[in-house]
Amino acid sequence: MKKSARALAALLVAGLSLTACSSSGDSGSGGSTDAAAPGAQALDQASGVTGVEFWHSMTGKNAEVLTGLVNQFNAAHQGKIEVRAQFQGKYDELVTKYKAAVQQKGTPALVQVYDIGTRFMIDSKQTVPAQAFADKDGYALDDLDANIRNYYSVGGKLQSMPFNSSMPLLYLNTDAFKEAGLDPAQPPKDLDELGELAKKLTRKDADGKTVRYGFGAAIYGWFVEELLAESGTVYCDNDNGRSKKASKVVFESAQGAQVVQWWADLVKGGYAANTGRTTDDAQAAFKAGTVAMHLESTGVLRGYTEAAKFAVGTAAFPKITAADQGGPAIGGASLWISGPGHSDAEKRAAWEFEKFVTAPEQQAVWHTGTGYFPVNKKALDDPTDKEWVAKYPQFQTAIDQLKATKPTQATAGCLLGVMPQARKGVETAIEQTVSGSKTAQQALTDAAKELQPAIESYNSSVG
């Protein structure tokens, strides 16, 4: 989801004016000229089978589980609804295809879009908000986790249906901890503690070559976003783009500079591996045991426990300082129902599928099969889910972490039309600080300045 982010941002800026008409207001209430949510009668009045073209980005095990859910739904609605799931590439690629489909008036009825595509989807004026369907049916959304609902809500209205939600964790090589005389049950709680433990966990051979680094993570802007949220600091102005459209990023704050400088100092000191921006490389280093502490999503937990030849532990994502009172922001993706060009029956059928895949039983299947956090709180009470968490107690960390997080503007995450490009700018700033070409403060300030024209161009294109 990172490779083509800069190209995607440019495409969205250049082409969004062709797909979005007048703005619905600075807060971005979403929807389209076809934003009305049809009632259940739309399917009753439809003849034959109503097809729902569903674009997604799931691969591997995740795709297998999704296919199973689609097949189960179709079997239950045989002769009435048929959801046709179609893989459209990684998240960035899917959004680019969706934008082209808007221009060609051939959008899918249902589409899975990653978290940082939320602002674009609202501005595209192509969707019917999930809130509209919920209001039409009197469908309670209270079972959706409050923090997850917080991310995908604007102006107090749920824009899309959360589906595959993730959050960051600190992963531990517990064998390395014990070898160094450390207690993995006492993980670091903030960056200072993490840095000190990284020094103790770094090990060199007789020739002075580092054979295990204390810390390592991909140079990924998402981690900086998460640390800022943990500190209760917003990433962009206007309440993280929640009160009205964000007009600038503010990641060059003192907290942002502290995070980037801390990261660079650990690398330069020889206590953190520098595996670059490629997520696979950072993951491989941890699984191979050459990194003792590692930042990653909950979505890799099951794979790590199966692949690593050491005991994998998990801990809450660290805070910048011990006094910080924030929490992590949600990652992953959500489901959007298209409006223009689609019949009431298609819209309604898509909504029926959204309700199905977010129900407790299906979310338990999704959670245990993939590792994504269940968006429906009641899924955690499902016997299958309880059994899985008992088998993988490491996942309890994510459950506790989310429960302890109070929904705020900081933990809601930044709504920004060029968010993929902003994330890349932070990654460049980390690299510049590691290389010593700039201080963290200067690198982030420059990144924010370089991003400004893209923000202004995007905002002007959507009104």
N, C-alpha and C positions, 0 to 999 in steps of 0.2 A: 504494500500500500504506500510505499515511499518512493519507488523508482521514478515515476512520472509525475510527481506532485507539482514540480515547478511548471511543467508543460501544461498540466491540468489547470493550474491557476490562471495561466495566460489565456487558455481557451475559454475559461468561464468569463473572464473579464471582457474578452473580445466578442463573445457571442451571446452573453446573457441578455443584452438589450433586445435581441431578436426574439427571445423567449418570454420575457417578462414585460408586462404592460405597466400600468400605474401601480405604485407601491400601495400596500394596504395600511400604511402607517409605519412609523419608525420602529415600533415594537415588533412588527412583522407577525401579524396574526395568521398568516398563511392562507392556503386555499386558492381558489380560482373562480372564474365566472360560473363554473359548474360545481361550486363548493358545497352545495346542499347534499346532505347524506340521505340517500333513499332508505325507506323502511323495508321491513321484511316482505312486504307485498310485492316488491320488485321481482323477487325470485318466484313467488307464487304465480305471477302474471306472465313470466317468461315461458316460452315454449322450447322444448328440447333441452340440450345440455348447455349450460353457460360455461364457457371456457375462460380461464384466468391465466394469462401469460405472466409468469413470475420470474423476474431476473434476480440472480443472486451471485455471490462471490465465494461460496463455500467450496472447499476442495478436500480430498482425502477423507479421513474419518468424519469430519464435519459434514461433508456432502452426503456420506452414506446415511448418517442419522437424519439429515434433512429429507432425503429421499424417502426414508421410512415414514416420516411424519406426513409427507405429501401423499404417499400411497394410502396411509391410514385414513386421512381426511377424504380422499377421493372415494375410497370404498364405502365410507359412511354416507356419502352424498351421491352414490352411483345413480346415473340417469338424470341428475340435476345440476351438479357442479363438477368440473374437472380442472384442477390446478395443474398447469404444465410448467414445471421448474426448468429454467434454462440458465446454465452457467455462462456468465458474460465477462470472465476475467477477474483480475484483482479489483479492489475497490475503486482505484483511480480510473481504470479502464472502463468499468461499468458506468461511472458517472459521465465520462466522456461520451459513451454510447447513448446514454439516456439523453444528454443534451442534443445529440444529433437526431435522436428519435423525436424530440420535441419539435425541432425545426421541420422534420419530415411528417409531422402529425401522425406518428406511429408508435406512441409510447406503450410500454407494457402496462397491464392493469395494476400490477403490484411489483414493487422494486425494493430491494434491500440496499440501503445506502449507509456508509460509515458515518461515525459520529461527527466528524469535522465537515461533512457535506451538508449538515443541517441548514445552515444559513442559505446556501445555494438552493436547496429544495424548496424552502419557504419562498424565496424570491422568484423562483421559476413560475409561480402561480399555476402550477400544473396538478396540484394535489388537493384531496379532500382531507382535512384534518381528522385525526382519529377522534378528537374531542367531539366533532360534529356527529359522528356515528354513536358515540357513547351517550351524548345528550339525546339523540333521537330515540335510543332504546331505553334510556334510563339505566344504562349499563355502568355499574360502579367500577371505578378505576382504583379504588383504595387498596386492592390486593397487590397492585404493582408497587415494587419497592419505591419508597419516597425519593431516594437519591437518584435512582434511575429515571423516574418520572420527572424529576427536577431538570435533568439534562435536556430532555426532549420537549419541555414545555416552554412556551413563550407567551407572555401576557396572561399567565395562569391557565393556558389552554394546551392540552397535549397535541402536538403536531403530528407525530408519527408513533407507531406502536413499537416500543422496545422489544427486541428479540434476542440477539446474541450480545450480551453485555459482559464486559471484562473489567478488571481493575488491576492495578500493579501490586506486586508483592516483592519482598526481599527474599531471595532464595539462598539457602545455606548448604554448604557441604559440611554436614555434621561430623563426618570422619575427620576432616581437616581441623575442625574446631577442637576435637578431643585430642588429636595429635599435638596441637599447639598448647594443650593444657587449658583450653577455654571451654566454657559451658554453652552449648548451642541453645539451651533453654533461656539464656540471658543474651538475646540478640541486641544489636545496637538500635537505639531509639531515635538518634538524630545523626546528622552528618559528622559532627566531631567524634562521636563514639564509633561510627562506622570507619572513619579514617584511622583512628587509633587501633582498632581491631585489624584493619587491613595491613597495617605494619607488622603486627604480630603473626598474621596468617601467611605472609609472604615468605616463601622458602627458596633458598638457592642451593645449588649442588656444590661439590668440592671445588669446581672451577669458577665459582662465582656466577654461574648462569642461573637466571630465575626459572625455576621449574613449576612454581605455583605463585600466582599473584593473589593478593588478599581480596581484591575487588576487580570487577569487570562488567561492563554493560555496553551495548551498542550505543554509538553516538546517535541518539534518537531524541528529537525534540519533545516527544511525548513525556519523557521522564522529567524534563524541566517543567512542563505544564503541571505535572502531578505534584512536584515538590512545591511549586508556587501555591497550588490549591491546598496542600498540606499546611502551608504557612498562613492560609487565609488571605492570600494576596491575589488580586485579579490579574489576568493576562492581557486584557484589553480594556479600553475605557467604556464609559456608559454602562457600568455594572456588568462587565464582561459581555457587553452587547445585548443585555437583557432588557434594559429600560428603553433603549433605542439603538439603532444600528451603531456598531463600534466605528469610531472614526480614526482610531490609531491603536497600536499595541503599546503596552507599558511594561513589557517583560524586561526592560533595561533598568528596572527598579533595583534597590539595594539587595533585595532578596534574590533576584535573578542573577545579579553579578556574583553574589556569594556562592550560589550553586555552581556556576560555571567555573569560577576560580578554584573552588574546592576540587572539582573534578580534574581540572588541569594540573593542579598541584600534586594530586595523587599519582597521575600518570608520569609527570616529570620526576617525581620522587622514586619511581620504580615500584610502587605498591599497587598500581592498577594497570591492567592490560589495556592496550589501545587496539581494539579489533576493528575500528572504523565504523562506518554507518551500516554495514551489512548485518542485519539481525541474525541471520543464520550462522555467521562466524562467531558472534558473541555467544549464541546458544551452544554452539559446538565446543567452545572453550570451557564453558561451565560443565557440560555433560562429560567432557574428557577429564575433568578434575584439575585443570590448570588455572581455574579461578575459584576462589573459596566463597565469595559473596557476589551476588548477581541480581540485577534488577530485571524483571520481566513481568509479563501479563499472567493472570490466572489461567488463561487459555492454554498454557504450555505445561501445566502442573502434571497432568496425567502422563504426557509424553516424557517428561523429565524423570518421573518415578520409575518408568519402565526402561528408560535408556541408560540412566546413570548406574555406575558400578559402585556407588557409595550411597549412604543414606541421605536422602534429600530432605532438608528442613525448610520451613517457611516462617517468615516473620512479617509483621506489619511493615508497609512501606515507610521508610524513615521520614522524619520531619527535618526541616532545616535546623531549627533550634528546639531545645527541650520545652520551651515555653509555648510553642506553636499550638493552636487549638483547632486547626482546620482538618481536612481529611482529603482522600483521593477523589478525583473526578472519574466519571464513568467513561469507558472506552467501548469499542465494539461497533454495532450497527443496529439500525431499526428498519421497520417496514413502512413504506409509503404507498397510499392508494392514489392512483392517477384519476383525474377528473375529466378534462376535455377529451372528447373523442371516444369516450367509453359509455356504454349503456348503464342505466341504473342497475340492471341485473349484474353486470360485471363488477360494479363498485360494491354492491351488496355482497356478492360472492367473495370478493377479496376481503371484505370486513369479516365475514364468517370464518374465513381461513385464519385471519389475524387473531380472532378470539380463540380459535381452536389451538393454535400453536403457543399461545401464552397462558392457556389454562394450566392449573397445577400439575395434572398428570403428564401432559406433554412437556412442560418445562422440566419436570423431573427426569424424563427421558433425555431431553436435550442436555441438561446439566451433567448427568452421569455419563452420557455418551461422548461429550465433547470437552467438558471442563469449564465452559462458559457459565457465568453466574446466572442462576434462575431469576428472571425478571419478576416472577410471581412469588411472593413471600410464602404462600401456602405450599409451594413445591418442596420446601425444606422439611415439611411435615409428612411428605409421602414416604411410605415404608421403604420403597426402592431407593429413594434419595438418602434416607437416614442410613441405610445399609452401606451405601457408597461412601458417605462421609466417614462412617466408622472404619471402612477399609482404607480410606485415604484421609487420615486425620489432619494432614497438612492443609486441607482445604478449609478446615474450621477457621483458620487464620483470616481468610477472605470474608467469611461470614461475620466473624466478630468485628473485623475492620469496617465493613459496610454498616453494620448495626450501630457502631460507635460514631459514625459520621453524621453530623447535623447538616441538612441541606441548606446551603448558602449560595450567594452569587459566585463566590470563589469556587465552590465545589461543583457548581452547575457547569463550569467550563466556558470557554470563550466562544461566542457565536460570531464568526467572521467569514465573509465571503471568500477571502483568500487565505484561509487558515492553513491549507497545505503548504503554501509558499512561506507563511510565517514560520511554520515548523522547520522548514529547510533553512531559513535564515538563522535560527537558533543553532542548528547543527553546524553551520558554517562558523558561527561565533565560538562554539566549543573547540572546533579544529584550530581556529586562529589563536585561541588562548593556549591550547596545548602546545602549539608550535612556537609560542612566544612572540609571534608577530604583533599581537595586540594584547592589552589587558582585557580581562573579562568585561569590565565596564565599557571600554571603548568598543569592543567587538559587538556587544549587544546594542549599544547606542547606534552604531553604524548600521546594524541589521535592521533596526526599527526605522531608521531614516530611509534606507534603501527600499523598504517595503511600502512606505507611505504613498508613492504614486499609484501603486497597484490597488491599495485600499480605496483611494479617492476615485480611481477609474471604475472600480467595481461598483462602489456606492452610487456614482452618478449614472451608471448604466441601468440601475434598477429603480431610480427615482428616490 
